[in-house]
Amino acid sequence: MSNDITQAFWYHGAISRATAESLLELDGDFILRASCNNGQEQYVISCKSQTNYLHIVLLYDQDQYMILEDFEKSASIQELITTYVNSRHPVSKLSMTILKRPISNLLNKQNRTPALAPNLKNCKPLDIDLIDQIISILSQHDPFKLARFLVKNELKVFSKFDAEIFIQFERSIYRRSDEIERCHGMQYLFEALLVLGTLSKSCLMLEQLVLCCYELIHTLKCDSAAVHILNALRSDTVTRHTKLWEVFKGEHIVTYLTYERLLLPMSETTDKRGMNHQNSGLSLFYLRDACQFLNEEMKLDDISCAKLANHILKAREFACNMQKQLAQASTAVKSTLPERESPALTEIFSTIYQKKMLLGLEASSFDGLSNKIQALAHY
């Protein structure tokens, strides 16, 4: 068995048809499983169409994998499945079933602890069609306009920012939680846009976000808004999408160089493993970590108290810097030509909308969402 299959999150090993079908809920859901026929192991794609379940045996001939009903061939199973997912080419001409959402083996219902299983009642799952709609809306606006709306969102969120209240436990616990949710929501939104669409759309979206990030930093002087995009671009979910970066580098070399030479070095200076606080305005990298640290249970020993004191001092310092940043950004936005408001953009960049889109109607927490996005991603 090839290593790329054993490591793939959508490979579930040797499970029965019934077990496979229990994992598939929506049209387009699919997994890869092993099946033994006359003592010979085969690989089977189990997927759900609008009316029934399909179990498609993969054929192996002359060092190539293929599906009996189609002529598409690939040297590896992973490459074959990626081709079908990205091209939206039906795996069955009879039912016209399209592979849309790979189901992670981490979500195997038989292996779940019942008490930890999520309540899916009234929840709308994250799906590719919704991502396509958002990509379509964002593609209608140029990067500078997207940057302006992000700055407006940032100004709205921090309009009543108070450093003293922020660092007090009882009075600010909800304020810190809101800040963490906003940071996570923005980052996961951009991650989903970059890995859940087709390769061509993801590539265009990547160019849009890189240029938007450049406008935020160099034109509107709002690093705290740019950090949401940089968090997504540097996330494991996006960086491991090697095919996306290869195509992006080949088709948008100027924008790629903008990211590599101007944006990437700037974000790396604020990496939580080696931050250079004084020379960078990207304070939100640290501020989010400070929020999470303050919300954790503390041990009352000397080391923990010293860490807490350091976080409090830095939180005050960064809060002041952020206020100056946002004041500059507000001035920069006002100096540009006014433009018609976009209710759609305003909604997309709101935390409430992001929670509904990413987590469902009963959204409560972004914890663990990164793994779910990776489970849906097309690599």
Secondary structure as UniProt FT lines:
FT   HELIX           3..6
FT   TURN            9..10
FT   HELIX           17..23
FT   TURN            27..28
FT   STRAND          29..37
FT   TURN            38..39
FT   STRAND          40..48
FT   STRAND          53..61
FT   TURN            62..63
FT   STRAND          64..67
FT   TURN            68..69
FT   STRAND          73..74
FT   HELIX           77..87
FT   TURN            93..96
FT   STRAND          101..102
FT   HELIX           105..107
FT   HELIX           109..111
FT   HELIX           114..116
FT   TURN            121..122
FT   HELIX           128..139
FT   HELIX           143..157
FT   TURN            158..160
FT   HELIX           163..166
FT   HELIX           169..195
FT   HELIX           199..218
FT   HELIX           223..233
FT   HELIX           236..239
FT   HELIX           242..251
FT   HELIX           253..258
FT   HELIX           259..263
FT   HELIX           264..268
FT   TURN            269..270
FT   TURN            272..273
FT   HELIX           277..279
FT   HELIX           284..295
FT   HELIX           302..335
FT   HELIX           343..348
FT   HELIX           351..359
FT   TURN            361..362
FT   TURN            367..368
FT   HELIX           369..376
//
